[in-house]
Amino acid sequence: MHVTFFMTGGWVDTYPDDVKALYKAGHELGNHSQNHKQMSTISAAECEDEIMKVHNKVKKLTGYDMKVFRPPYGDYNDVLIDSLDWKNYGIDSILTTVLNHKHLGKGSIILCHNGAKYTAKALPKLIDSLKEKGFEFVKMSELIYTKNYEMDT
């Protein structure tokens, strides 16, 4: 299975070998900004800098141009299921939050954090349980229309 890992500049700086290993293993790398700043509170030039600094770091390490971006502190809606793993409530809390979420369905995006205390321990059971429910794991870019669509603003 391949998924999308969103990169911050600090994580890329600290774990460059892991960035390369994730990419080499076939995972998608996504942009999560250089310094995890709240994008709505900074200028357009600062936003571009936040996005492009980490983009260029990943490109230098892997040769890959990241195509998806997840804004820090981004609002989420019914399509994104926050596992709440970052609250460190425990493995059972993560499993219950995701597996019993009222909006869990086709196209759901499940947000987990690599630094959260219980996430790594919860993932095997979470993955197995979602597969048992018939879900398939895909990269974020596979959920995005790139051709033959129109935006009705």
Backbone as CSV, one residue per row, in Angstrom:
resi,resn,N_x,N_y,N_z,CA_x,CA_y,CA_z,C_x,C_y,C_z
1,MET,0.847,-1.172,0.000,0.000,0.000,0.000,0.889,1.230,0.000
2,HIS,0.426,2.254,-0.694,1.155,3.518,-0.748,0.228,4.643,-0.308
3,VAL,0.768,5.564,0.462,-0.006,6.684,0.996,0.771,7.974,0.782
4,THR,0.206,9.078,1.239,0.855,10.380,1.112,1.381,10.827,2.468
5,PHE,2.635,11.206,2.509,3.258,11.772,3.706,3.506,13.251,3.442
6,PHE,2.971,14.109,4.310,3.146,15.549,4.141,4.372,16.020,4.916
7,MET,5.224,16.735,4.211,6.534,17.140,4.718,6.548,18.581,5.212
8,THR,7.109,18.806,6.395,7.455,20.160,6.833,8.968,20.306,6.685
9,GLY,9.410,21.543,6.575,10.829,21.795,6.388,11.687,21.247,7.516
10,GLY,11.222,21.403,8.738,11.982,20.904,9.884,12.130,19.399,9.865
11,TRP,11.077,18.695,9.457,11.128,17.237,9.397,12.079,16.797,8.292
12,VAL,12.021,17.487,7.147,12.919,17.159,6.042,14.372,17.382,6.458
13,ASP,14.628,18.482,7.173,15.992,18.775,7.639,16.491,17.722,8.624
14,THR,15.612,17.267,9.510,16.001,16.320,10.557,16.096,14.890,10.052
15,TYR,15.245,14.519,9.099,15.167,13.136,8.635,15.310,12.998,7.116
16,PRO,16.363,13.544,6.527,16.496,13.485,5.062,16.542,12.051,4.520
17,ASP,17.156,11.136,5.252,17.213,9.747,4.782,15.824,9.106,4.777
18,ASP,14.979,9.482,5.750,13.611,8.964,5.786,12.789,9.517,4.625
19,VAL,13.002,10.785,4.287,12.306,11.375,3.135,12.650,10.579,1.878
20,LYS,13.927,10.319,1.686,14.363,9.555,0.507,13.807,8.135,0.536
21,ALA,13.783,7.517,1.713,13.282,6.143,1.833,11.780,6.073,1.546
22,LEU,11.023,7.036,2.037,9.584,7.059,1.768,9.325,7.189,0.276
23,TYR,10.046,8.080,-0.366,9.871,8.272,-1.805,10.289,7.021,-2.581
24,LYS,11.428,6.454,-2.197,11.932,5.254,-2.876,10.964,4.076,-2.722
25,ALA,10.254,4.032,-1.582,9.297,2.949,-1.323,7.990,3.136,-2.096
26,GLY,7.862,4.254,-2.813,6.686,4.463,-3.642,5.593,5.312,-3.024
27,HIS,5.859,5.897,-1.865,4.875,6.773,-1.240,4.915,8.143,-1.905
28,GLU,3.801,8.845,-1.811,3.724,10.205,-2.338,4.174,11.167,-1.246
29,LEU,4.949,12.170,-1.629,5.380,13.203,-0.705,4.555,14.454,-0.982
30,GLY,3.960,14.997,0.070,3.156,16.203,-0.048,3.754,17.324,0.770
31,ASN,3.384,18.534,0.442,3.925,19.742,1.062,3.051,20.156,2.244
32,HIS,3.682,20.395,3.392,2.967,20.847,4.595,3.581,22.134,5.136
33,SER,4.396,22.803,4.323,5.021,24.109,4.579,6.373,23.973,5.276
34,GLN,7.131,25.019,5.177,8.464,25.046,5.773,8.403,25.071,7.300
35,ASN,7.627,25.997,7.858,7.642,26.227,9.307,6.300,26.022,9.999
36,HIS,5.343,25.406,9.317,4.028,25.119,9.897,3.326,26.391,10.372
37,LYS,3.430,27.454,9.583,2.760,28.713,9.905,1.314,28.660,9.437
38,GLN,0.464,29.414,10.119,-0.933,29.502,9.708,-1.008,30.413,8.485
39,MET,-1.272,29.836,7.341,-1.158,30.537,6.069,-2.094,31.735,5.950
40,SER,-3.234,31.706,6.601,-4.187,32.808,6.488,-3.727,34.059,7.230
41,THR,-2.654,33.954,8.010,-2.190,35.097,8.794,-0.914,35.721,8.236
42,ILE,-0.416,35.215,7.115,0.824,35.750,6.548,0.571,36.237,5.122
43,SER,1.501,37.025,4.601,1.337,37.604,3.266,1.449,36.539,2.176
44,ALA,1.039,36.912,0.975,1.134,36.002,-0.160,2.586,35.622,-0.424
45,ALA,3.488,36.590,-0.289,4.915,36.308,-0.502,5.437,35.327,0.542
46,GLU,4.999,35.503,1.797,5.414,34.571,2.858,4.837,33.180,2.619
47,CYS,3.594,33.117,2.138,2.985,31.822,1.816,3.801,31.112,0.745
48,GLU,4.150,31.850,-0.294,4.948,31.248,-1.367,6.276,30.744,-0.823
49,ASP,6.903,31.531,0.036,8.177,31.137,0.638,8.007,29.871,1.483
50,GLU,6.943,29.809,2.274,6.662,28.644,3.120,6.479,27.381,2.277
51,ILE,5.835,27.520,1.142,5.579,26.367,0.275,6.828,25.982,-0.508
52,MET,7.487,26.964,-1.079,8.591,26.662,-1.988,9.876,26.214,-1.274
53,LYS,10.125,26.685,-0.061,11.341,26.254,0.647,11.359,24.744,0.846
54,VAL,10.274,24.199,1.366,10.244,22.750,1.600,10.129,22.003,0.274
55,HIS,9.406,22.589,-0.687,9.309,21.958,-2.003,10.705,21.766,-2.605
56,ASN,11.506,22.814,-2.549,12.853,22.754,-3.124,13.766,21.792,-2.365
57,LYS,13.595,21.703,-1.057,14.392,20.747,-0.264,14.086,19.309,-0.682
58,VAL,12.799,18.999,-0.810,12.399,17.649,-1.197,12.857,17.352,-2.620
59,LYS,12.722,18.331,-3.498,13.163,18.140,-4.889,14.664,17.862,-4.932
60,LYS,15.441,18.584,-4.135,16.898,18.376,-4.111,17.247,16.980,-3.596
61,LEU,16.511,16.509,-2.588,16.781,15.179,-2.004,16.346,14.030,-2.911
62,THR,15.194,14.214,-3.583,14.572,13.086,-4.271,14.393,13.276,-5.780
63,GLY,14.446,14.517,-6.233,14.149,14.813,-7.636,12.661,14.924,-7.907
64,TYR,11.840,14.827,-6.860,10.379,14.806,-6.991,9.779,16.191,-6.751
65,ASP,8.857,16.595,-7.629,8.074,17.816,-7.441,6.779,17.449,-6.724
66,MET,6.633,17.913,-5.487,5.411,17.622,-4.738,4.220,18.292,-5.425
67,LYS,3.109,17.570,-5.502,1.930,18.043,-6.225,0.756,18.397,-5.320
68,VAL,0.785,17.942,-4.083,-0.326,18.221,-3.175,0.187,18.987,-1.964
69,PHE,-0.705,19.819,-1.417,-0.358,20.681,-0.286,-1.450,20.562,0.763
70,ARG,-1.033,20.424,2.007,-1.969,20.437,3.132,-1.589,21.599,4.029
71,PRO,-2.447,22.628,4.109,-2.084,23.790,4.933,-2.046,23.444,6.414
72,PRO,-1.045,23.966,7.113,-1.015,23.777,8.566,-2.282,24.357,9.201
73,TYR,-2.758,23.724,10.212,-3.971,24.144,10.914,-5.145,24.236,9.957
74,GLY,-5.069,23.505,8.843,-6.113,23.589,7.822,-7.456,23.179,8.363
75,ASP,-8.466,23.863,7.872,-9.820,23.465,8.244,-10.090,22.097,7.654
76,TYR,-10.851,21.329,8.343,-11.242,20.055,7.763,-12.757,19.990,7.744
77,ASN,-13.265,19.123,6.897,-14.701,18.989,6.752,-15.073,17.519,6.844
78,ASP,-16.252,17.184,6.364,-16.752,15.818,6.506,-15.953,14.793,5.720
79,VAL,-15.147,15.248,4.761,-14.378,14.314,3.956,-13.070,13.934,4.657
80,LEU,-12.570,14.806,5.500,-11.336,14.530,6.227,-11.686,14.054,7.633
81,ILE,-11.143,12.915,8.014,-11.389,12.367,9.344,-10.122,12.540,10.162
82,ASP,-10.196,13.411,11.149,-9.057,13.639,12.028,-9.035,12.524,13.058
83,SER,-7.985,11.718,13.044,-7.879,10.592,13.979,-7.706,11.063,15.421
84,LEU,-7.410,12.338,15.592,-7.141,12.943,16.902,-5.947,12.286,17.593
85,ASP,-5.094,11.635,16.798,-3.920,10.970,17.363,-3.004,11.954,18.070
86,TRP,-3.001,13.198,17.605,-2.147,14.229,18.183,-2.536,14.577,19.614
87,LYS,-3.729,14.164,20.061,-4.158,14.416,21.441,-3.606,13.376,22.410
88,ASN,-3.009,12.305,21.873,-2.377,11.255,22.685,-3.338,10.613,23.693
89,TYR,-4.562,10.330,23.244,-5.545,9.664,24.095,-5.340,8.157,24.146
90,GLY,-4.566,7.619,23.223,-4.301,6.185,23.231,-4.761,5.490,21.962
91,ILE,-4.338,4.234,21.841,-4.617,3.428,20.653,-6.117,3.239,20.455
92,ASP,-6.831,2.860,21.502,-8.271,2.612,21.369,-9.018,3.862,20.925
93,SER,-8.595,5.016,21.386,-9.229,6.269,20.986,-9.059,6.515,19.494
94,ILE,-7.865,6.267,18.975,-7.609,6.445,17.540,-8.498,5.506,16.738
95,LEU,-8.529,4.241,17.129,-9.327,3.245,16.413,-10.812,3.595,16.440
96,THR,-11.316,3.943,17.603,-12.730,4.285,17.741,-13.072,5.536,16.937
97,THR,-12.228,6.547,17.020,-12.487,7.798,16.309,-12.590,7.579,14.809
98,VAL,-11.697,6.799,14.248,-11.692,6.581,12.799,-12.732,5.556,12.380
99,LEU,-12.714,4.393,13.000,-13.557,3.289,12.540,-15.047,3.526,12.763
100,ASN,-15.398,4.379,13.717,-16.802,4.654,13.997,-17.232,6.054,13.547
101,HIS,-16.387,6.713,12.770,-16.702,8.070,12.326,-17.920,8.046,11.417
102,LYS,-18.855,8.949,11.645,-20.115,8.930,10.888,-19.916,9.233,9.408
103,HIS,-18.794,9.838,9.031,-18.553,10.164,7.631,-17.531,9.251,6.960
104,LEU,-17.144,8.157,7.623,-16.198,7.229,7.012,-16.848,6.614,5.780
105,GLY,-16.208,6.795,4.631,-16.771,6.273,3.396,-15.808,6.451,2.239
106,LYS,-16.300,6.172,1.035,-15.481,6.281,-0.169,-14.930,7.703,-0.287
107,GLY,-13.626,7.809,-0.463,-12.979,9.105,-0.618,-12.566,9.758,0.686
108,SER,-12.804,9.102,1.808,-12.405,9.684,3.090,-10.895,9.849,3.165
109,ILE,-10.481,10.926,3.775,-9.069,11.196,4.015,-8.861,11.101,5.517
110,ILE,-7.959,10.246,5.934,-7.720,10.036,7.365,-6.400,10.689,7.732
111,LEU,-6.475,11.636,8.647,-5.314,12.413,9.070,-4.656,11.770,10.285
112,CYS,-3.386,11.393,10.139,-2.580,10.866,11.241,-1.252,11.609,11.245
113,HIS,-0.630,11.677,12.399,0.633,12.399,12.561,1.752,11.433,12.919
114,ASN,2.899,11.564,12.237,4.000,10.638,12.491,4.641,10.831,13.854
115,GLY,4.456,11.964,14.480,5.073,12.200,15.780,4.163,11.940,16.963
116,ALA,2.905,11.598,16.702,1.977,11.357,17.801,2.349,10.064,18.531
117,LYS,2.154,10.072,19.823,2.640,9.011,20.703,2.134,7.610,20.360
118,TYR,0.857,7.477,19.994,0.263,6.150,19.827,0.010,5.759,18.371
119,THR,0.284,6.649,17.433,-0.087,6.404,16.038,0.550,5.142,15.475
120,ALA,1.860,4.995,15.620,2.551,3.836,15.034,1.998,2.523,15.588
121,LYS,1.629,2.517,16.864,1.096,1.303,17.470,-0.336,1.030,17.007
122,ALA,-1.076,2.087,16.677,-2.471,1.920,16.251,-2.584,1.554,14.776
123,LEU,-1.611,1.929,13.969,-1.726,1.765,12.518,-1.983,0.337,12.039
124,PRO,-1.276,-0.683,12.518,-1.558,-2.033,12.005,-3.022,-2.443,12.181
125,LYS,-3.579,-2.212,13.351,-4.984,-2.561,13.616,-5.913,-1.667,12.795
126,LEU,-5.588,-0.388,12.679,-6.411,0.540,11.908,-6.442,0.134,10.431
127,ILE,-5.279,-0.163,9.879,-5.188,-0.577,8.474,-5.961,-1.876,8.247
128,ASP,-5.727,-2.869,9.101,-6.431,-4.150,8.953,-7.941,-3.964,9.066
129,SER,-8.381,-3.162,10.012,-9.816,-2.958,10.217,-10.450,-2.245,9.034
130,LEU,-9.759,-1.263,8.477,-10.291,-0.554,7.306,-10.335,-1.469,6.083
131,LYS,-9.311,-2.306,5.920,-9.325,-3.271,4.814,-10.476,-4.256,4.977
132,GLU,-10.719,-4.709,6.214,-11.837,-5.624,6.477,-13.177,-4.991,6.120
133,LYS,-13.270,-3.667,6.252,-14.491,-2.941,5.896,-14.571,-2.686,4.390
134,GLY,-13.537,-3.128,3.651,-13.558,-2.999,2.204,-12.892,-1.753,1.646
135,PHE,-12.174,-1.007,2.484,-11.520,0.209,2.022,-10.178,-0.095,1.377
136,GLU,-9.807,0.748,0.451,-8.530,0.665,-0.259,-7.750,1.936,0.060
137,PHE,-6.453,1.820,0.192,-5.600,2.964,0.493,-4.965,3.482,-0.789
138,VAL,-5.032,4.796,-1.001,-4.452,5.403,-2.192,-3.718,6.685,-1.798
139,LYS,-2.901,7.149,-2.716,-2.217,8.425,-2.535,-3.219,9.556,-2.734
140,MET,-2.951,10.691,-2.089,-3.851,11.843,-2.212,-4.070,12.249,-3.659
141,SER,-3.025,12.229,-4.448,-3.151,12.683,-5.831,-4.110,11.804,-6.636
142,GLU,-4.376,10.597,-6.171,-5.325,9.729,-6.855,-6.777,10.121,-6.575
143,LEU,-6.982,10.993,-5.593,-8.322,11.459,-5.258,-8.654,12.802,-5.926
144,ILE,-7.693,13.387,-6.601,-7.852,14.730,-7.147,-8.058,14.659,-8.656
145,TYR,-9.062,15.372,-9.130,-9.279,15.475,-10.573,-8.199,16.374,-11.171
146,THR,-7.550,15.908,-12.223,-6.529,16.720,-12.883,-6.881,17.002,-14.334
147,LYS,-7.884,16.325,-14.890,-8.281,16.521,-16.285,-9.801,16.493,-16.391
148,ASN,-10.289,17.189,-17.397,-11.715,17.155,-17.742,-12.626,17.524,-16.579
149,TYR,-12.348,18.637,-15.925,-13.208,19.120,-14.853,-13.301,20.644,-14.935
150,GLU,-14.324,21.186,-14.304,-14.487,22.634,-14.221,-14.792,22.992,-12.773
151,MET,-14.305,24.151,-12.366,-14.588,24.658,-11.021,-15.734,25.659,-11.139
152,ASP,-16.833,25.423,-10.453,-17.952,26.357,-10.444,-17.853,27.159,-9.155
153,THR,-17.188,28.313,-9.236,-16.994,29.132,-8.042,-18.225,29.918,-7.707
